[in-house]
Structures are given as C-alpha cells and as structure tokens.
Amino acid sequence: MQVVHERCCGLDVHKKTVVACILITLANGEVQRHIRTFSTMTAGLLALSDWLESLAVTVIAMESTGIYWRPVFNLLEEGRSVILVNAQHMKAIPGRKTDIKDSEWLADLLRHGLLKASFIPPAPIRELRDLTRYRKNLVQERAREVNRVQKVLETANIKLSSVATDVLGKSGRDMLSALIEGATDAETLAELARGKLRKQLPQLQQALDGRVQAHHRLLLKHILAHIIFLEEILEQLQQEIEQHLCPFEETMSLLMSIPGIAALAAAAILAEIGDDMTRFPSAKHLASWAGVCPGNKQSGGKRLSGKTTQGNATLRAILAEVVWVISHMKDNYLSAQYHRLARRLGKKKVVVAVSHSLLVIIYHVLSTKQPYSDLGADYFEQRDSTRLTQRSVRQLEALGYTVTLVPKEVA
C-alpha cells in the first residue's frame, strides 16, 4: 500500500489526558513509533505542540470525542493539518483495546490515507456557531419558563391564557405584576388590559377570578424575574451576533433571498455550514452531512433501511423551522412542493423532503454567489400538464360528464 504521510500523528483524546503516537516512515521503509501521554491542561497541550514541532509532524488525526477534542484542536491547528475523524469511520479490529493502541491505529490509518476528515469551519464561523447555538438554548429556556407561568396560573385557577393570546404581553405582564403584589379583585385586574384585549373585559374578569396563594405569588415572582433576565441576555447576545455577521453581509443577503429564510434563520444556517461551499464536494454530500437525505443501507441486493442519518441536528431543526414557514406561504416553488408531497407522504416526512430541497438550493446559491431565482408555484403543473389533464378528465367523467378537449386557439 502506498504511503501517503511520512510523518503523522494519531491522538487518542480523553477528558484529562491525550495519548499521542507519531509514526515516521524512513527511506528504507522502516517505521519508527514515538508514543507519549500529555495532560489536556493548556501547559500539557503546549508541550504536545512543541513535541510535534521537534519531530516535524504537520499532519494529525484525532477522534471526535464529545467536546474534549476542541481545546486540543484550538492549540494544534495553527500551521498544521488536523483531521477530525468520526468514530464510526475508524473503529479498530475487535480485541485488545488500550489508549496507546487507539492512538497507534489512528496514526496507521492516517499514514495510509484511509481517514476521511470531518467538516470543521474556520474560527470566525465557529465563534458565530457558539453564539447562535447558545441563543437557541436561551430561547428554549425562556419558552420553558413561559410554560411554567401558565402552569402556576392554572393551579391558581387563573385562566388568563384562555382569553389573552400572549400571557406575557404588556397587558399580561401588568396583570402578573399586580398578582405578585397581592391584588385579588378580578375587576381591578381586568382593567389593566390594553388595546384589543379591552373588548374582552367580561371574559377577562371570569378568567382572573382565581384562588392565588402565597406560594403562587412567590413562584410567579421568581419565574417572571428569570424571564426578564433571559430577555436581557438575548438582546445582548443578538447584538454580539450582529457584530460577528458584519463580514458575511453578502452571504446573509444570498440566504435571505430564499423564501422562508429571515435574518435569524440565515445567521443560524451560516453558523452551521459556513460560506465556503468548496468544503463539500457536492450538494448531495452536504445533504448527507446534514442528515436530510435517505440512508444508504443495502445487502444482498435488498434495501434494508432508508432511515436518515443523525447528521447535524441543529441544522436539521433550523431547516424544519424554515419549511414550516414555507408551508404557510403561497406562490413559490418550495410551498408548491410542500403541499404537493404532503397529500401522500404526510407532514412529518414532507418536512424532511423539502428540507433536502431547501439545503440543495442553499448550496447552489452560496456556490454561485447568485440570488435565488424561483421556479414558480405552477412549476409542477407545467411539468405534469399531460397527467394533470388526464386526471381532470377522469374526475369529470366519474361525475357523469362527457368531456371533449379542444385546444385553445392562440390569438
């Protein structure tokens, strides 16, 4: 087998230690092995970097192990080619297993060019990814707290959510503040309503006639304070995200030219896949990496499973949210595709199918640097005009009509 890398290193990364195995192929074909164990503290990783530099090793491979690979990658990436490997792609032969053997196996696979590198975006994209993912976590935490508010109100016999669309709107917050301060009179609480909600004062009075106890007020006080805190952090975080997006204004504009993708979704998509589509050989590879295409598992000429892979769960969730927005739109290709497929596949499967189409569109838009050009809502009707005509004739004949088709004269 042809040697690809004459000097390479395999790293077996753990929480507290990292085992490094360097393989050096000499001119006569002999392979020298150098194995050492380092701490994952910064000082230990710097010592690892110095050791690699002393042996002129510039190609490194390590397994993707949770979050522990990231500090190692951050300190070793400068001036070196660091390959992050999916654990499924480099499983050793069953048998004896130690950290040293794992690092040797990684180094040997790397030496022969048998490892496939995982996608790691550049540092600016990784920073943006950290911010957008944290923002999503905060939004989810706020949603959980809003649900807790409604749960407390229900246990206190307050049915505010049955009348007000947004319990934490301006009117709702005023009412909650009054409840926390000790107000119990339903009419007084209902008078705090603003805008259109004032048209429902009788219903509000009935909904606010509850049995609020001291522990309910305590819970509402702390939950509401946490919600306000989360909203302040979200505002600060959004400002930080916008600053990180300044170098990517063109990419953001391209993404937002696609129906259903607004600023927040565009930023999240950019943070997950970056702006350089040359990192993916084709749109199919990107769809496979994201986990929005059918699985490929065949044996003996039979297809065993078409289940999608796990892929990038964050990106899949973003695409699903965009598809849900598209499903409520009209007059564009993607919405037509959604409604066309939903009739026979159901909503859950069609979300994955349209997510695949959406990601392919994103790939080509970012590759060509050209805004999205929609095919139109009538694309499928024009493509299947013959079949559509035949189906319409059959439906009319089933109703008892005799149909004669006469081509329309062109004026």
KOLKE-133793 format. One record per residue (C-alpha): z, x, y; residue number from 1. Coordinates in nm, 4 decimals, decimal comma. Layout:
<sites>
         z         x         y  pos
         Z         X         Y  NUM
...
</sites>
This chain:
<sites>
         z         x         y  pos
    0,0000    0,0000    0,0000    1
   -0,0948    0,1353    0,3426    2
    0,1967    0,2420    0,5617    3
    0,1943    0,0660    0,8955    4
    0,5030    0,2122    1,0645    5
    0,6055    0,5730    1,0024    6
    0,9362    0,5366    1,1870    7
    1,1037    0,1967    1,1732    8
    1,4476    0,0426    1,1584    9
    1,5943   -0,2667    0,9948   10
    1,9098   -0,4242    1,1383   11
    2,1489   -0,6490    0,9471   12
    2,3376   -0,8206    1,2296   13
    2,6792   -0,9810    1,1979   14
    2,9410   -1,1005    1,4440   15
    3,1393   -0,7749    1,4547   16
    2,9065   -0,5145    1,3033   17
    2,5398   -0,4286    1,2733   18
    2,4084   -0,2142    0,9872   19
    2,1023   -0,0057    1,0754   20
    1,8644    0,1508    0,8231   21
    1,5954    0,3866    0,9541   22
    1,3011    0,4765    0,7307   23
    1,0954    0,7829    0,8237   24
    0,7737    0,8437    0,6289   25
    0,6918    1,2146    0,6085   26
    0,3434    1,3659    0,5858   27
    0,3768    1,4174    0,2091   28
    0,4615    1,0504    0,1550   29
    0,8336    1,1069    0,1071   30
    1,0601    0,8500    0,2753   31
    1,3837    0,9560    0,4431   32
    1,6621    0,6992    0,4808   33
    1,9264    0,7082    0,7527   34
    2,1942    0,4372    0,7391   35
    2,4765    0,3805    0,9850   36
    2,7058    0,0955    1,0864   37
    2,7816    0,0169    1,4510   38
    3,0079   -0,2221    1,6347   39
    2,8467   -0,5144    1,8176   40
    3,0522   -0,4348    2,1266   41
    2,8427   -0,3050    2,4163   42
    2,9591    0,0529    2,3577   43
    2,8582    0,0313    1,9911   44
    2,5160   -0,1131    2,0717   45
    2,4559    0,1606    2,3294   46
    2,5434    0,4166    2,0617   47
    2,2914    0,2456    1,8320   48
    2,0297    0,2685    2,1055   49
    2,0967    0,6413    2,1539   50
    2,0728    0,6996    1,7769   51
    1,7387    0,5208    1,7585   52
    1,6110    0,7224    2,0544   53
    1,7229    1,0508    1,8964   54
    1,5130    0,9707    1,5883   55
    1,2160    0,8449    1,7954   56
    1,2290    0,4946    1,6474   57
    1,0492    0,2354    1,8584   58
    0,9870   -0,0435    1,6031   59
    1,2862   -0,2531    1,4953   60
    1,3249   -0,5662    1,2835   61
    1,6279   -0,7917    1,2554   62
    1,7060   -1,1289    1,1063   63
    1,7597   -1,4344    1,3239   64
    2,1336   -1,4893    1,2702   65
    2,2607   -1,7678    1,4942   66
    2,3435   -1,6363    1,8399   67
    2,4526   -1,2889    1,7242   68
    2,1051   -1,1327    1,7464   69
    2,0791   -1,1934    2,1225   70
    2,3148   -0,9205    2,2546   71
    2,1512   -0,6708    2,0173   72
    1,8047   -0,7738    2,1351   73
    1,9032   -0,7583    2,5028   74
    2,0151   -0,3955    2,4776   75
    1,7364   -0,2700    2,2489   76
    1,4258   -0,4491    2,3805   77
    1,3503   -0,2130    2,6702   78
    1,0927    0,0439    2,5629   79
    1,0886   -0,0738    2,2021   80
    0,9138   -0,3356    1,9889   81
    1,1891   -0,5579    1,8485   82
    1,0766   -0,8068    1,5835   83
    1,2972   -1,1098    1,5250   84
    1,2395   -1,2461    1,1738   85
    1,3000   -1,5922    1,0340   86
    1,5446   -1,5666    0,7439   87
    1,3118   -1,7678    0,5183   88
    1,0379   -1,5064    0,5578   89
    1,2328   -1,2046    0,4332   90
    1,4641   -1,3188    0,1545   91
    1,5324   -1,0301   -0,0814   92
    1,4901   -1,0445   -0,4563   93
    1,7958   -1,2170   -0,6115   94
    2,0512   -0,9752   -0,7442   95
    2,2996   -0,7385   -0,5848   96
    2,3409   -0,8037   -0,2147   97
    2,5162   -0,5928    0,0474   98
    2,4702   -0,5396    0,4190   99
    2,3177   -0,1977    0,3501  100
    2,0667   -0,3411    0,1019  101
    1,9743   -0,6139    0,3516  102
    1,9011   -0,3582    0,6229  103
    1,7024   -0,1427    0,3775  104
    1,4976   -0,4447    0,2665  105
    1,4206   -0,5357    0,6283  106
    1,3185   -0,1788    0,7103  107
    1,0992   -0,1556    0,3988  108
    0,9208   -0,4843    0,4781  109
    0,8691   -0,3672    0,8366  110
    0,7397   -0,0285    0,7180  111
    0,4641   -0,2007    0,5211  112
    0,3808   -0,4545    0,7929  113
    0,4972   -0,7558    0,5928  114
    0,7125   -0,9187    0,8610  115
    0,5994   -1,1934    1,0958  116
    0,7636   -1,1838    1,4364  117
    0,9272   -1,4941    1,5773  118
    0,8394   -1,6081    1,9292  119
    1,0765   -1,4652    2,1897  120
    0,9836   -1,5488    2,5510  121
    1,0228   -1,2911    2,8295  122
    1,3531   -1,2600    3,0139  123
    1,2708   -1,4983    3,3067  124
    1,1774   -1,7744    3,0625  125
    1,4891   -1,7080    2,8529  126
    1,7049   -1,7440    3,1638  127
    1,5320   -2,0697    3,2552  128
    1,5763   -2,1901    2,8956  129
    1,9519   -2,1274    2,9094  130
    1,9782   -2,3291    3,2313  131
    1,7668   -2,6250    3,1161  132
    1,9417   -2,6485    2,7796  133
    2,2824   -2,6386    2,9471  134
    2,1698   -2,9081    3,1887  135
    2,0687   -3,1284    2,8968  136
    2,4107   -3,0775    2,7374  137
    2,5804   -3,1804    3,0616  138
    2,3623   -3,4919    3,0887  139
    2,4575   -3,5847    2,7336  140
    2,8252   -3,5246    2,8085  141
    2,8024   -3,7477    3,1164  142
    2,6412   -4,0206    2,9048  143
    2,9300   -3,9955    2,6582  144
    3,1807   -4,0327    2,9411  145
    2,9972   -4,3394    3,0740  146
    3,0242   -4,4917    2,7271  147
    3,3970   -4,4169    2,7299  148
    3,4299   -4,6025    3,0605  149
    3,2673   -4,9079    2,9089  150
    3,4890   -4,8810    2,6017  151
    3,8049   -4,8742    2,8148  152
    3,6850   -5,1702    3,0217  153
    3,6121   -5,3697    2,7078  154
    3,9601   -5,3026    2,5686  155
    4,0992   -5,4225    2,9038  156
    3,8957   -5,7479    2,8830  157
    3,6754   -5,6386    3,1768  158
    3,3126   -5,7436    3,1125  159
    3,1570   -5,5651    3,4099  160
    2,8643   -5,4279    3,2034  161
    2,7643   -5,7853    3,1140  162
    2,6876   -5,8600    3,4807  163
    2,6152   -5,5261    3,6505  164
    2,3208   -5,3219    3,5254  165
    2,4847   -4,9927    3,6241  166
    2,8611   -4,9790    3,5813  167
    2,8687   -4,6503    3,7753  168
    2,6548   -4,7688    4,0651  169
    2,8014   -4,7924    4,4164  170
    2,9482   -5,1370    4,3521  171
    3,0776   -5,0398    4,0090  172
    3,2488   -4,7258    4,1359  173
    3,4211   -4,9177    4,4145  174
    3,5495   -5,1691    4,1609  175
    3,6652   -4,8955    3,9237  176
    3,8474   -4,7171    4,2075  177
    4,0197   -5,0428    4,3011  178
    4,1222   -5,0996    3,9382  179
    4,2631   -4,7468    3,9173  180
    4,4662   -4,8065    4,2356  181
    4,6208   -5,1182    4,0830  182
    4,4064   -5,4100    4,2040  183
    4,4036   -5,7009    3,9590  184
    4,2708   -6,0000    4,1528  185
    3,9202   -6,0851    4,0263  186
    3,8024   -6,2364    4,3557  187
    3,9111   -5,9303    4,5530  188
    3,7349   -5,7003    4,3080  189
    3,4181   -5,9116    4,3117  190
    3,3998   -5,8895    4,6920  191
    3,3362   -5,5153    4,6569  192
    2,9875   -5,5922    4,5235  193
    2,6899   -5,4750    4,7298  194
    2,3248   -5,5672    4,7608  195
    2,1680   -5,7884    4,4957  196
    2,4894   -5,7929    4,2938  197
    2,6478   -6,0231    4,5539  198
    2,4220   -6,3007    4,4303  199
    2,6269   -6,2991    4,1088  200
    2,9768   -6,3319    4,2587  201
    3,0836   -6,6230    4,0314  202
    2,9819   -6,4288    3,7194  203
    3,1493   -6,1138    3,8554  204
    3,4768   -6,2971    3,9110  205
    3,4764   -6,4126    3,5499  206
    3,3832   -6,0655    3,4242  207
    3,6589   -5,8949    3,6278  208
    3,9333   -6,1300    3,5122  209
    4,0935   -5,8970    3,2576  210
    4,4199   -5,7536    3,1363  211
    4,4297   -5,3994    3,2741  212
    4,7330   -5,1992    3,1606  213
    4,8785   -4,8752    3,2971  214
    4,7218   -4,6599    3,0246  215
    4,3795   -4,8157    3,1016  216
    4,4116   -4,7025    3,4646  217
    4,5120   -4,3532    3,3526  218
    4,2111   -4,3249    3,1221  219
    3,9703   -4,4572    3,3848  220
    4,1099   -4,2143    3,6420  221
    4,0532   -3,9073    3,4249  222
    3,7165   -4,0205    3,2886  223
    3,5814   -4,1025    3,6355  224
    3,7070   -3,7666    3,7698  225
    3,5268   -3,5898    3,4851  226
    3,2051   -3,7799    3,5571  227
    3,2199   -3,6818    3,9245  228
    3,2818   -3,3194    3,8231  229
    2,9831   -3,3242    3,5853  230
    2,7584   -3,4723    3,8545  231
    2,8542   -3,1949    4,0970  232
    2,7808   -2,9278    3,8350  233
    2,4481   -3,0950    3,7521  234
    2,3473   -3,0861    4,1188  235
    2,4331   -2,7158    4,1474  236
    2,2564   -2,6410    3,8208  237
    1,9430   -2,8249    3,9344  238
    1,9295   -2,6103    4,2482  239
    1,9555   -2,2972    4,0338  240
    1,6770   -2,4218    3,8040  241
    1,4505   -2,4870    4,1026  242
    1,5017   -2,1280    4,2200  243
    1,4045   -1,9956    3,8758  244
    1,0925   -2,2164    3,8829  245
    0,9540   -2,0593    4,2032  246
    0,7359   -1,8015    4,0167  247
    0,5926   -2,0788    3,7975  248
    0,4636   -2,3259    4,0565  249
    0,1097   -2,3192    3,9165  250
    0,2307   -2,3819    3,5612  251
    0,4524   -2,6679    3,6794  252
    0,1577   -2,8294    3,8604  253
   -0,0594   -2,7999    3,5489  254
    0,2056   -2,9576    3,3282  255
    0,2716   -3,2402    3,5743  256
   -0,0999   -3,3266    3,5759  257
   -0,0455   -3,4695    3,2248  258
    0,0603   -3,8373    3,2169  259
    0,4303   -3,8919    3,1463  260
    0,5426   -3,5386    3,2387  261
    0,7606   -3,5317    3,5509  262
    0,9326   -3,2321    3,7101  263
    1,2373   -3,2242    3,4786  264
    1,0287   -3,2549    3,1619  265
    0,7823   -2,9914    3,2869  266
    1,0660   -2,7466    3,3543  267
    1,2143   -2,8058    3,0090  268
    0,8768   -2,7600    2,8352  269
    0,8079   -2,4429    3,0332  270
    1,1504   -2,3081    2,9359  271
    1,0771   -2,3616    2,5663  272
    0,7175   -2,2343    2,5296  273
    0,6697   -2,0185    2,8406  274
    0,3496   -1,9959    3,0423  275
    0,1627   -1,7406    2,8278  276
   -0,0233   -1,9235    2,5503  277
   -0,1648   -1,5988    2,4093  278
    0,1668   -1,5664    2,2250  279
    0,0415   -1,8439    1,9961  280
   -0,2887   -1,7807    1,8091  281
   -0,3955   -2,1441    1,8454  282
   -0,2761   -2,4926    1,9322  283
   -0,2141   -2,5508    1,5612  284
    0,0270   -2,2580    1,5485  285
    0,2144   -2,3926    1,8498  286
    0,2389   -2,7397    1,6933  287
    0,3673   -2,5856    1,3696  288
    0,6222   -2,3740    1,5574  289
    0,7458   -2,6839    1,7416  290
    0,7644   -2,8865    1,4188  291
    0,5373   -3,1737    1,5264  292
    0,2705   -3,1382    1,2576  293
    0,2740   -3,2379    0,8876  294
    0,4341   -2,9976    0,6437  295
    0,2164   -2,7947    0,4069  296
    0,3534   -2,8012    0,0528  297
    0,1146   -2,8182   -0,2420  298
    0,1390   -2,7115   -0,6029  299
   -0,0936   -2,7678   -0,8952  300
   -0,3447   -2,9395   -0,6707  301
   -0,0895   -3,2043   -0,5694  302
    0,0611   -3,2504   -0,2265  303
    0,4373   -3,2578   -0,2759  304
    0,5604   -3,3295    0,0757  305
    0,4216   -3,3957    0,4210  306
    0,7582   -3,3820    0,5951  307
    0,7573   -3,1996    0,9265  308
    0,9452   -2,8730    0,9575  309
    1,2583   -2,8419    1,1687  310
    1,0755   -2,6416    1,4349  311
    1,2123   -2,6254    1,7872  312
    1,4491   -2,9235    1,8022  313
    1,4866   -2,9023    2,1809  314
    1,1110   -2,9096    2,2415  315
    1,0649   -3,1940    1,9933  316
    1,3248   -3,4010    2,1784  317
    1,1545   -3,3380    2,5139  318
    0,8138   -3,4349    2,3751  319
    0,9623   -3,7522    2,2228  320
    1,1084   -3,8488    2,5618  321
    0,7695   -3,7967    2,7286  322
    0,5963   -4,0029    2,4585  323
    0,8460   -4,2843    2,5167  324
    0,7482   -4,2808    2,8852  325
    0,3799   -4,2805    2,7890  326
    0,4345   -4,5829    2,5641  327
    0,5218   -4,7859    2,8752  328
    0,2128   -4,6690    3,0633  329
   -0,1430   -4,8037    3,0670  330
   -0,4922   -4,6796    3,1455  331
   -0,4740   -4,3345    2,9884  332
   -0,5771   -4,1774    2,6582  333
   -0,2287   -4,0987    2,5268  334
   -0,0935   -4,4505    2,5851  335
   -0,4024   -4,5941    2,4118  336
   -0,3427   -4,3593    2,1185  337
    0,0238   -4,4617    2,1008  338
   -0,0453   -4,8367    2,0874  339
   -0,3402   -4,7902    1,8500  340
   -0,1318   -4,5973    1,5963  341
    0,1911   -4,7943    1,6411  342
    0,0306   -5,1055    1,4886  343
    0,0017   -4,9413    1,1462  344
    0,2449   -4,6465    1,1497  345
    0,5476   -4,7853    1,3311  346
    0,7160   -4,6452    1,6406  347
    0,9045   -4,3561    1,4799  348
    0,6042   -4,1975    1,3093  349
    0,3750   -4,2551    1,6048  350
    0,6143   -4,0663    1,8338  351
    0,5616   -3,7519    1,6227  352
    0,1844   -3,8091    1,6097  353
    0,1491   -3,8488    1,9860  354
    0,3907   -3,5562    2,0412  355
    0,1447   -3,3438    1,8436  356
   -0,1465   -3,4584    2,0621  357
    0,0602   -3,4010    2,3757  358
    0,1522   -3,0455    2,2727  359
   -0,2117   -2,9643    2,1930  360
   -0,3055   -3,0874    2,5409  361
   -0,0308   -2,8719    2,6943  362
   -0,1605   -2,5683    2,5049  363
   -0,5174   -2,6107    2,6327  364
   -0,4095   -2,6933    2,9886  365
   -0,1974   -2,3762    3,0097  366
   -0,4602   -2,1659    2,8301  367
   -0,7491   -2,2664    3,0556  368
   -0,5378   -2,2997    3,3731  369
   -0,7215   -2,6249    3,4436  370
   -0,5506   -2,9596    3,5244  371
   -0,5556   -3,2298    3,2608  372
   -0,8677   -3,4468    3,2530  373
   -0,8002   -3,7817    3,0882  374
   -1,0464   -3,9253    2,8352  375
   -0,9658   -4,2793    2,9469  376
   -0,7919   -4,5775    2,7916  377
   -1,1201   -4,7049    2,6417  378
   -1,1961   -4,3802    2,4564  379
   -1,1205   -4,5217    2,1114  380
   -1,3137   -4,8433    2,1785  381
   -1,6203   -4,6454    2,2824  382
   -1,5894   -4,4145    1,9827  383
   -1,5454   -4,7014    1,7360  384
   -1,7714   -4,9555    1,9065  385
   -1,9556   -5,0472    1,5828  386
   -1,6392   -5,1034    1,3840  387
   -1,4837   -5,2995    1,6721  388
   -1,7911   -5,5231    1,6901  389
   -1,7866   -5,5923    1,3168  390
   -1,4162   -5,6744    1,3228  391
   -1,4590   -5,9153    1,6137  392
   -1,7465   -6,0918    1,4340  393
   -1,5393   -6,1294    1,1171  394
   -1,2495   -6,2768    1,3146  395
   -1,4749   -6,5327    1,4831  396
   -1,6416   -6,6245    1,1532  397
   -1,2981   -6,6731    0,9962  398
   -1,2296   -6,9293    1,2689  399
   -1,5420   -7,1243    1,1694  400
   -1,7959   -6,9928    1,4203  401
   -2,1490   -6,8695    1,3550  402
   -2,1990   -6,5511    1,5511  403
   -2,5322   -6,4201    1,6720  404
   -2,5269   -6,0898    1,8593  405
   -2,7822   -6,0449    2,1365  406
   -2,7880   -5,7077    2,3157  407
   -2,7212   -5,7304    2,6874  408
   -3,0286   -5,6567    2,8951  409
   -2,9957   -5,3574    3,1186  410
   -3,0651   -5,4543    3,4786  411
</sites>
